[in-house]
Amino acid sequence: MNQFESPPPATTACPDEKDHHTGSRHRRSPEAVEEYCRFYRQEFTALCRFLYRRGADFDDVRDIAQEAMQDLWLQWDAIYAPRSWIRVVASRKWCATRSTAWRVTTSLPEIASGDHIDERACAAFGLSDEEAHVLHVLRTLPSRQAQVLAWTLDGYTPAEIAARISSTAGAVRKALFDARSTLKLRNLRSGGLQ
């Protein structure tokens, strides 16, 4: 078991949840707790991998994913598409931390490039050498291109991606085309195969 395969939080220890909007308390059914725990086990590592594909630092992905999972638990009964919902929320959390980190570090010299692949990520996500190379290249793309490719690699269609990132399917397809063109051009420049 690696650090990305941890069990879900002990939700059954606190079955009474306080609704922060109304102040009332409600009890989660055992079925809801089990369904959430099953989702957590199935999606936590995938969510960490998604964030890493987006460009998040390896040291931050687990914390961001955990915060998003906690938000999901608080709204579990109201979310009808948790797999995409969690990616949207985690992406927003990552963007917020990235924006804050940029403001804090703009006066400091850059110590390490965000486009390198952390060996710990390769081990944690079980990446082959080829997958690590693809991930490295993905992390060097412009933000929108990397964003739509990360969603695509998680199995979403351009229309589904557009709905989740507040864009149009055409814009998503254009970003995918641009990303593929960029990757093809880089591959040709480096002497790789088409």
C-alpha positions as CSV (number, residue, x, y, z in Angstrom):
1,M,0.0,0.0,0.0
2,N,1.5,3.4,-1.0
3,Q,0.6,6.8,0.4
4,F,-2.1,7.3,-2.2
5,E,-4.0,4.1,-1.2
6,S,-5.0,5.2,2.3
7,P,-8.4,4.3,3.6
8,P,-11.1,6.9,3.6
9,P,-11.6,9.1,6.7
10,A,-13.5,7.5,9.6
11,T,-16.8,8.9,8.5
12,T,-18.8,6.3,10.5
13,A,-17.3,7.7,13.8
14,C,-19.2,10.9,13.2
15,P,-22.5,10.0,11.6
16,D,-24.2,13.3,12.7
17,E,-23.1,16.1,10.3
18,K,-23.9,19.7,10.9
19,D,-25.2,21.5,7.9
20,H,-23.2,24.7,7.8
21,H,-26.0,26.6,5.9
22,T,-28.9,25.7,8.1
23,G,-27.2,24.8,11.4
24,S,-29.3,21.6,11.6
25,R,-27.9,18.1,12.1
26,H,-28.6,15.1,10.0
27,R,-27.6,11.5,10.2
28,R,-26.0,9.7,7.2
29,S,-27.4,6.4,6.3
30,P,-25.1,3.4,6.4
31,E,-25.6,3.0,2.7
32,A,-24.5,6.6,2.0
33,V,-21.4,6.1,4.2
34,E,-20.5,2.9,2.4
35,E,-21.1,4.5,-1.0
36,Y,-18.8,7.4,-0.1
37,C,-16.1,5.1,1.2
38,R,-16.3,3.0,-1.9
39,F,-16.0,6.1,-4.1
40,Y,-13.1,7.4,-2.0
41,R,-11.2,4.1,-2.3
42,Q,-11.8,4.0,-6.1
43,E,-11.1,7.7,-6.9
44,F,-8.5,9.1,-4.4
45,T,-5.4,7.9,-6.3
46,A,-7.0,8.7,-9.6
47,L,-7.7,12.2,-8.4
48,C,-4.1,12.7,-7.2
49,R,-2.9,11.5,-10.6
50,F,-5.3,13.9,-12.3
51,L,-4.0,16.8,-10.2
52,Y,-0.4,15.8,-11.0
53,R,-1.2,15.7,-14.7
54,R,-2.6,19.2,-14.4
55,G,0.7,20.4,-13.1
56,A,0.3,20.3,-9.3
57,D,3.4,19.6,-7.2
58,F,3.7,16.0,-6.0
59,D,4.0,17.3,-2.4
60,D,0.6,19.1,-2.7
61,V,-1.6,16.6,-4.6
62,R,-2.6,14.5,-1.7
63,D,-3.5,17.5,0.5
64,I,-5.6,19.1,-2.3
65,A,-7.3,15.8,-3.1
66,Q,-8.1,15.2,0.6
67,E,-9.6,18.7,1.0
68,A,-11.8,18.1,-2.1
69,M,-12.9,14.7,-0.7
70,Q,-13.9,16.4,2.5
71,D,-15.9,18.9,0.6
72,L,-17.6,16.1,-1.3
73,W,-18.5,14.3,2.0
74,L,-20.2,17.4,3.3
75,Q,-22.4,17.6,0.1
76,W,-22.5,13.9,-0.7
77,D,-26.3,13.5,-0.7
78,A,-26.6,16.4,-3.2
79,I,-23.9,15.5,-5.7
80,Y,-25.2,13.4,-8.7
81,A,-21.9,13.1,-10.6
82,P,-19.2,12.9,-7.9
83,R,-16.4,11.8,-10.3
84,S,-16.4,15.0,-12.3
85,W,-17.5,17.2,-9.4
86,I,-14.4,16.2,-7.4
87,R,-12.1,17.0,-10.3
88,V,-13.7,20.4,-10.7
89,V,-13.4,21.2,-7.0
90,A,-9.8,19.8,-6.8
91,S,-8.8,21.8,-9.9
92,R,-10.1,25.0,-8.4
93,K,-8.4,24.3,-5.1
94,W,-5.1,23.7,-7.0
95,C,-5.5,26.9,-9.0
96,A,-6.1,28.9,-5.8
97,T,-3.0,27.5,-4.1
98,R,-1.0,28.0,-7.3
99,S,-2.1,31.7,-7.4
100,T,-1.2,32.2,-3.8
101,A,2.2,30.4,-4.2
102,W,2.9,32.6,-7.2
103,R,2.3,35.8,-5.2
104,V,4.5,34.6,-2.4
105,T,7.4,33.4,-4.5
106,T,7.6,35.9,-7.3
107,S,10.5,37.7,-5.7
108,L,12.4,34.5,-5.0
109,P,14.6,32.8,-7.6
110,E,13.1,29.7,-9.2
111,I,14.7,26.7,-7.5
112,A,13.0,23.9,-9.5
113,S,11.0,23.7,-12.7
114,G,7.4,22.6,-12.4
115,D,7.7,20.5,-15.5
116,H,10.0,17.8,-14.1
117,I,8.6,14.5,-13.0
118,D,9.1,13.6,-9.4
119,E,10.4,10.0,-9.0
120,R,8.0,9.6,-6.1
121,A,5.1,10.3,-8.5
122,C,6.3,7.5,-10.8
123,A,6.3,5.1,-7.9
124,A,3.1,6.3,-6.3
125,F,1.1,6.3,-9.5
126,G,2.8,3.1,-10.9
127,L,4.0,4.9,-14.1
128,S,6.0,3.1,-16.7
129,D,8.9,4.9,-18.3
130,E,6.7,5.8,-21.3
131,E,3.9,7.1,-19.1
132,A,6.4,9.2,-17.1
133,H,7.7,10.7,-20.4
134,V,4.2,11.5,-21.6
135,L,3.4,13.1,-18.2
136,H,6.6,15.1,-18.4
137,V,5.6,16.5,-21.8
138,L,2.1,17.1,-20.7
139,R,3.3,19.2,-17.8
140,T,5.2,21.5,-20.2
141,L,2.1,22.4,-22.2
142,P,0.2,25.7,-21.7
143,S,-2.3,25.6,-18.9
144,R,-5.5,25.2,-21.0
145,Q,-4.0,22.5,-23.2
146,A,-2.7,20.6,-20.2
147,Q,-6.1,21.0,-18.5
148,V,-8.1,19.5,-21.4
149,L,-5.6,16.7,-21.9
150,A,-5.8,15.8,-18.2
151,W,-9.6,15.5,-18.4
152,T,-9.3,13.5,-21.7
153,L,-6.8,11.1,-20.1
154,D,-9.4,10.5,-17.4
155,G,-11.9,9.4,-20.0
156,Y,-14.0,12.6,-20.5
157,T,-15.3,13.7,-24.0
158,P,-14.9,17.3,-25.2
159,A,-18.6,18.0,-24.5
160,E,-18.2,16.6,-20.9
161,I,-15.0,18.6,-20.4
162,A,-16.6,21.8,-21.7
163,A,-19.5,21.4,-19.2
164,R,-17.1,21.0,-16.3
165,I,-14.7,23.8,-17.1
166,S,-17.3,26.4,-18.3
167,S,-16.2,26.3,-21.9
168,T,-17.6,25.1,-25.2
169,A,-17.0,21.7,-26.8
170,G,-15.4,23.6,-29.8
171,A,-13.0,25.4,-27.6
172,V,-12.1,22.1,-25.9
173,R,-11.5,20.4,-29.2
174,K,-9.4,23.4,-30.4
175,A,-7.3,23.1,-27.2
176,L,-6.9,19.4,-27.8
177,F,-5.9,20.0,-31.4
178,D,-3.3,22.6,-30.3
179,A,-1.9,20.3,-27.6
180,R,-1.5,17.5,-30.1
181,S,0.1,19.8,-32.6
182,T,2.5,21.1,-30.0
183,L,3.4,17.6,-28.9
184,K,3.8,16.5,-32.5
185,L,6.1,19.4,-33.2
186,R,8.2,18.8,-30.1
187,N,8.5,15.1,-31.1
188,L,9.7,16.1,-34.6
189,R,12.2,18.5,-33.2
190,S,13.6,16.0,-30.8
191,G,14.0,13.4,-33.6
192,G,11.1,11.2,-32.3
193,L,8.7,9.3,-34.5
194,Q,5.4,10.7,-35.5
